[in-house]
């Protein structure tokens, strides 16, 4: 039997050698900057969060309600599209289109409980006051629109009933403005309201103003009368300019309205603006710039006491009126013409 080989172990014993492997660690490689992406996402999220907080604190409660209503499709409109309205910015001769309006059916939402700041509770009294103010404004707008349509209809019927006023139908324009219901009588080509360069009304123009007076004297509004001219280059040696001419034409309009039955207390102001407010800015010499504007003022545009607060203002009292001594400036008698 062969002997086991001797591996040279200590003491001549036949043991296998112990081999220890040592692994040498090398330095780690570059991680690629993944932390920067995560940090950028975090900063973006924080910016969006603080932006949301700022928006919630900045917008009003009405704006929040509007956003909520936009994303709540619970309203169904039954309104039919339409435009215009009789004489809606058009002349009498052009006519006007009719429009129909419908109602809007919607589900009424409960009032919000979060205030405009996002943290405080909304005061129920404040919400009620806002709703009441909105209702008052809506009622006033509806009243103004009805009055506007009434004036349009009556003017059209009144002028249509006078055949002699047919040539002036296109000279009359009425529109609803923030100041009030504006009635403008403009010159046309070869159809003038006044004699050239003077404040003398042509008979047809005077008849038209008297017909207009029959309509507006029924209204409780105060009036504003404004005279306009075109930029005439004529020079009067006496110094008579377009300022005097426009004022005289406004005063002549006032006298014609009074002859038609208008109460003088209804007139709030009479002014002349020369050529400073042209209606046709592209052609300053256009005859349409020579016009007279009569505005039925809204209550908020009247600084003095409202005319509808004066009792029985349309009734003419008979009998001799008591004489009130004059305390202010009196008109001097006109000077005799120079020889």
C-alpha positions as CSV (number, residue, x, y, z in Angstrom):
1,X,0.0,0.0,0.0
2,X,1.4,3.4,-1.0
3,X,2.1,6.0,1.5
4,X,0.3,9.3,1.6
5,X,2.4,12.1,0.3
6,X,3.8,14.4,2.8
7,X,2.8,18.1,2.2
8,X,5.5,19.3,4.5
9,X,3.2,20.1,7.3
10,X,4.6,20.8,10.8
11,X,5.5,17.8,12.7
12,X,5.5,15.8,9.6
13,X,1.7,15.6,9.8
14,X,-0.2,15.4,6.5
15,X,-2.5,18.6,6.8
16,X,-3.7,20.7,3.7
17,X,-2.5,24.3,3.7
18,X,-5.0,27.1,4.5
19,X,-5.4,29.6,1.7
20,X,-6.9,33.1,2.6
21,X,-8.2,35.3,-0.2
22,X,-8.2,39.0,0.4
23,X,-10.5,41.1,-1.9
24,X,-9.1,44.5,-2.5
25,X,-11.9,47.1,-2.5
26,X,-11.8,49.8,-5.2
27,X,-13.3,53.4,-5.0
28,X,-17.0,53.8,-5.9
29,X,-18.0,55.2,-9.3
30,X,-20.0,58.5,-9.9
31,X,-23.7,58.1,-9.0
32,X,-25.0,60.3,-11.9
33,X,-26.7,63.2,-9.9
34,X,-30.0,61.4,-9.3
35,X,-30.4,63.5,-6.1
36,X,-30.7,66.7,-8.1
37,X,-33.8,65.4,-9.9
38,X,-35.4,64.4,-6.7
39,X,-34.6,67.8,-5.1
40,X,-36.0,69.7,-8.2
41,X,-39.2,67.7,-7.9
42,X,-39.4,68.6,-4.2
43,X,-38.9,72.3,-4.9
44,X,-41.5,72.3,-7.7
45,X,-44.0,70.7,-5.4
46,X,-43.4,73.2,-2.6
47,X,-43.7,76.1,-5.1
48,X,-47.0,74.8,-6.4
49,X,-48.3,74.3,-2.8
50,X,-47.5,77.9,-1.8
51,X,-48.9,79.2,-5.0
52,X,-52.1,77.4,-4.3
53,X,-52.2,78.9,-0.8
54,X,-51.6,82.4,-2.2
55,X,-54.4,82.0,-4.8
56,X,-56.9,80.8,-2.2
57,X,-56.1,83.9,-0.1
58,X,-56.1,86.4,-3.0
59,X,-59.3,85.5,-4.9
60,X,-62.7,86.7,-3.7
61,X,-65.7,84.5,-2.7
62,X,-67.5,85.3,-5.9
63,X,-64.5,84.2,-7.9
64,X,-64.4,80.9,-6.0
65,X,-68.1,80.4,-6.6
66,X,-67.5,81.1,-10.3
67,X,-64.8,78.4,-10.5
68,X,-67.0,76.0,-8.6
69,X,-70.0,76.7,-10.9
70,X,-67.7,76.2,-14.0
71,X,-66.9,72.6,-12.9
72,X,-70.5,71.9,-11.8
73,X,-72.5,71.3,-15.0
74,X,-75.9,71.5,-13.4
75,X,-77.4,74.6,-15.2
76,X,-79.3,74.3,-18.5
77,X,-80.1,77.4,-20.4
78,X,-83.3,77.7,-22.4
79,X,-82.4,81.1,-23.8
80,X,-82.7,81.6,-27.6
81,X,-80.0,83.7,-29.2
82,X,-81.0,87.1,-30.5
83,X,-79.8,90.7,-30.8
84,X,-80.9,94.2,-31.2
85,X,-84.2,95.5,-30.0
86,X,-86.3,98.2,-31.5
87,X,-84.1,101.1,-32.4
88,X,-81.2,99.5,-30.5
89,X,-78.6,102.1,-31.7
90,X,-80.4,102.4,-35.1
91,X,-82.3,105.2,-36.7
92,X,-86.1,105.1,-36.9
93,X,-86.0,104.7,-40.7
94,X,-83.7,101.6,-40.5
95,X,-86.1,99.7,-38.2
96,X,-84.9,97.2,-35.7
97,X,-84.8,93.5,-35.2
98,X,-86.8,91.7,-32.5
99,X,-85.2,89.4,-30.0
100,X,-86.7,86.8,-27.8
101,X,-85.4,85.8,-24.4
102,X,-85.9,82.7,-22.5
103,X,-85.5,81.7,-18.9
104,X,-82.6,79.8,-17.4
105,X,-83.2,76.7,-15.3
106,X,-80.6,76.0,-12.7
107,X,-80.2,74.1,-9.4
108,X,-79.7,76.4,-6.5
109,X,-76.6,75.6,-4.5
110,X,-76.3,76.2,-0.8
111,X,-74.1,79.2,0.2
112,X,-70.4,78.4,0.8
113,X,-69.1,78.1,4.3
114,X,-65.5,79.2,3.7
115,X,-64.8,82.9,3.5
116,X,-62.6,84.7,1.0
117,X,-59.5,84.1,3.1
118,X,-59.9,80.3,3.1
119,X,-60.0,80.0,6.9
120,X,-62.8,82.2,8.3
121,X,-66.5,81.4,8.2
122,X,-68.6,83.5,5.9
123,X,-71.0,85.9,7.7
124,X,-74.6,84.9,6.7
125,X,-75.7,88.5,7.0
126,X,-73.0,89.6,4.5
127,X,-74.2,86.9,2.0
128,X,-77.7,88.1,2.4
129,X,-76.7,91.7,1.8
130,X,-74.8,90.8,-1.3
131,X,-77.8,88.8,-2.7
132,X,-80.1,91.7,-1.9
133,X,-77.8,94.2,-3.7
134,X,-77.6,92.0,-6.7
135,X,-81.4,91.7,-6.8
136,X,-81.8,95.5,-6.6
137,X,-79.3,96.0,-9.4
138,X,-81.1,93.4,-11.6
139,X,-84.5,95.0,-10.9
140,X,-83.1,98.5,-11.8
141,X,-81.6,97.2,-15.0
142,X,-84.8,95.5,-16.0
143,X,-86.7,98.8,-15.2
144,X,-84.3,100.8,-17.4
145,X,-84.6,98.3,-20.2
146,X,-88.4,98.5,-20.1
147,X,-88.3,102.3,-20.1
148,X,-85.8,102.3,-23.0
149,X,-88.1,100.1,-25.1
150,X,-91.1,102.2,-24.2
151,X,-89.4,105.4,-25.4
152,X,-88.4,103.6,-28.6
153,X,-91.8,102.3,-29.3
154,X,-93.6,105.6,-28.6
155,X,-91.2,107.7,-30.6
156,X,-91.6,105.4,-33.6
157,X,-95.3,105.4,-33.4
158,X,-95.5,109.2,-32.9
159,X,-93.2,110.0,-35.8
160,X,-94.8,107.5,-38.1
161,X,-98.2,109.1,-37.5
162,X,-96.9,112.5,-38.9
163,X,-96.3,112.1,-42.7
164,X,-94.5,115.4,-42.9
165,X,-91.8,114.1,-40.6
166,X,-90.9,111.1,-42.8
167,X,-87.8,112.8,-44.3
168,X,-86.4,113.2,-40.8
169,X,-86.9,109.6,-39.8
170,X,-83.3,108.7,-40.5
171,X,-82.1,111.8,-38.7
172,X,-83.3,110.4,-35.3
173,X,-81.2,107.9,-33.4
174,X,-81.8,106.5,-30.0
175,X,-79.5,104.3,-27.9
176,X,-79.2,103.1,-24.3
177,X,-76.0,104.5,-22.7
178,X,-74.6,104.5,-19.2
179,X,-75.6,108.1,-18.9
180,X,-79.2,107.4,-19.8
181,X,-81.4,107.1,-22.9
182,X,-79.9,109.3,-25.6
183,X,-82.0,110.7,-28.4
184,X,-79.9,112.4,-31.1
185,X,-81.3,114.5,-34.0
186,X,-78.6,114.7,-36.7
187,X,-78.3,116.6,-40.0
188,X,-78.4,114.6,-43.2
189,X,-77.2,115.4,-46.7
190,X,-79.5,118.3,-47.8
191,X,-81.7,117.7,-44.8
192,X,-80.6,120.2,-42.1
193,X,-82.1,120.8,-38.7
194,X,-81.1,124.5,-38.4
195,X,-80.4,127.2,-40.9
196,X,-76.7,127.2,-41.9
197,X,-74.6,129.1,-39.3
198,X,-77.6,130.0,-37.1
199,X,-79.8,128.6,-34.3
200,X,-83.0,129.1,-36.3
201,X,-84.9,125.8,-36.5
202,X,-86.6,124.8,-39.7
203,X,-90.4,124.3,-39.3
204,X,-90.1,120.5,-39.8
205,X,-87.3,120.2,-37.2
206,X,-89.4,122.2,-34.7
207,X,-92.4,119.9,-35.3
208,X,-90.1,116.9,-34.7
209,X,-88.9,118.3,-31.4
210,X,-92.5,119.0,-30.3
211,X,-93.4,115.4,-31.1
212,X,-90.4,114.1,-29.1
213,X,-91.6,116.4,-26.2
214,X,-94.9,114.6,-26.1
215,X,-93.1,111.3,-25.4
216,X,-90.4,112.4,-22.9
217,X,-92.6,114.6,-20.8
218,X,-94.3,111.4,-19.6
219,X,-91.0,110.2,-18.2
220,X,-89.8,111.0,-14.7
221,X,-86.2,111.5,-15.7
222,X,-84.4,114.8,-15.8
223,X,-83.0,115.9,-19.2
224,X,-79.7,117.0,-20.5
225,X,-79.6,118.9,-23.8
226,X,-76.3,119.2,-25.7
227,X,-75.6,121.1,-29.0
228,X,-72.9,119.9,-31.4
229,X,-71.4,121.5,-34.6
230,X,-68.9,120.5,-37.2
231,X,-65.4,122.2,-37.3
232,X,-66.4,125.1,-39.5
233,X,-63.6,127.4,-40.6
234,X,-65.8,130.4,-41.0
235,X,-64.8,133.4,-38.9
236,X,-67.3,135.9,-37.6
237,X,-65.9,139.4,-37.2
238,X,-68.0,139.8,-34.0
239,X,-66.3,136.8,-32.4
240,X,-69.3,134.5,-32.7
241,X,-67.8,130.9,-32.7
242,X,-69.0,127.4,-32.8
243,X,-69.1,127.5,-29.0
244,X,-71.8,130.1,-29.1
245,X,-73.6,128.4,-32.0
246,X,-73.8,125.0,-30.4
247,X,-75.0,126.6,-27.1
248,X,-77.7,128.6,-29.0
249,X,-78.9,125.5,-30.8
250,X,-79.2,123.6,-27.6
251,X,-81.2,126.6,-26.1
252,X,-83.4,126.6,-29.3
253,X,-84.0,122.9,-28.8
254,X,-85.1,123.6,-25.2
255,X,-87.6,126.2,-26.3
256,X,-89.1,123.9,-28.9
257,X,-89.5,121.1,-26.2
258,X,-91.2,123.5,-23.9
259,X,-93.6,124.5,-26.6
260,X,-94.4,120.8,-27.0
261,X,-95.5,120.6,-23.4
262,X,-92.3,119.7,-21.5
263,X,-92.0,121.1,-17.9
264,X,-89.0,123.3,-17.6
265,X,-88.2,121.8,-14.2
266,X,-87.4,118.5,-16.0
267,X,-84.4,120.1,-17.7
268,X,-81.2,119.6,-15.7
269,X,-78.7,121.2,-18.0
270,X,-78.3,122.8,-21.4
271,X,-74.7,122.9,-22.8
272,X,-72.9,123.5,-26.1
273,X,-69.7,121.6,-26.9
274,X,-68.8,123.0,-30.3
275,X,-67.1,120.4,-32.4
276,X,-65.3,118.6,-29.5
277,X,-67.5,115.4,-29.6
278,X,-68.0,114.3,-33.2
279,X,-70.0,111.2,-33.8
280,X,-68.2,110.6,-37.1
281,X,-64.6,111.0,-36.2
282,X,-63.4,109.8,-39.6
283,X,-65.1,112.7,-41.4
284,X,-65.2,115.7,-39.2
285,X,-67.2,117.8,-41.8
286,X,-69.9,115.1,-42.0
287,X,-73.4,116.5,-41.5
288,X,-74.0,113.9,-38.9
289,X,-71.7,115.8,-36.6
290,X,-74.1,118.7,-36.6
291,X,-76.7,117.4,-34.1
292,X,-78.5,117.9,-30.8
293,X,-78.4,115.3,-28.1
294,X,-81.3,114.9,-25.6
295,X,-80.5,112.5,-22.7
296,X,-83.0,111.1,-20.2
297,X,-80.6,110.9,-17.3
298,X,-80.5,108.0,-14.9
299,X,-81.1,108.8,-11.3
300,X,-77.4,108.2,-10.3
301,X,-76.3,110.8,-12.9
302,X,-78.5,113.5,-11.5
303,X,-76.9,115.5,-8.8
304,X,-80.1,117.5,-7.9
305,X,-83.3,116.2,-6.5
306,X,-84.9,113.5,-8.7
307,X,-87.7,114.8,-10.9
308,X,-90.0,112.0,-10.1
309,X,-90.0,113.1,-6.4
310,X,-91.7,116.3,-7.3
311,X,-95.5,115.8,-6.7
312,X,-97.9,116.2,-9.6
313,X,-95.2,117.6,-11.9
314,X,-97.2,117.1,-15.1
315,X,-100.3,118.8,-14.0
316,X,-100.8,122.4,-14.8
317,X,-102.3,124.4,-12.0
318,X,-104.8,127.1,-12.9
319,X,-105.3,130.5,-11.3
320,X,-103.0,133.3,-10.6
321,X,-99.7,132.2,-9.1
322,X,-98.3,134.1,-6.1
323,X,-95.6,136.6,-6.9
324,X,-92.3,135.7,-5.4
325,X,-89.9,138.6,-5.0
326,X,-86.7,138.1,-7.0
327,X,-83.6,137.6,-4.9
328,X,-81.0,136.8,-7.5
329,X,-79.8,138.2,-10.8
330,X,-82.4,139.6,-13.2
331,X,-82.3,139.6,-16.9
332,X,-81.6,143.0,-18.3
333,X,-83.9,144.3,-21.2
334,X,-82.5,143.8,-24.6
335,X,-80.7,146.8,-26.0
336,X,-82.3,148.5,-29.0
337,X,-80.6,147.7,-32.4
338,X,-78.0,150.2,-33.5
339,X,-78.9,152.5,-36.3
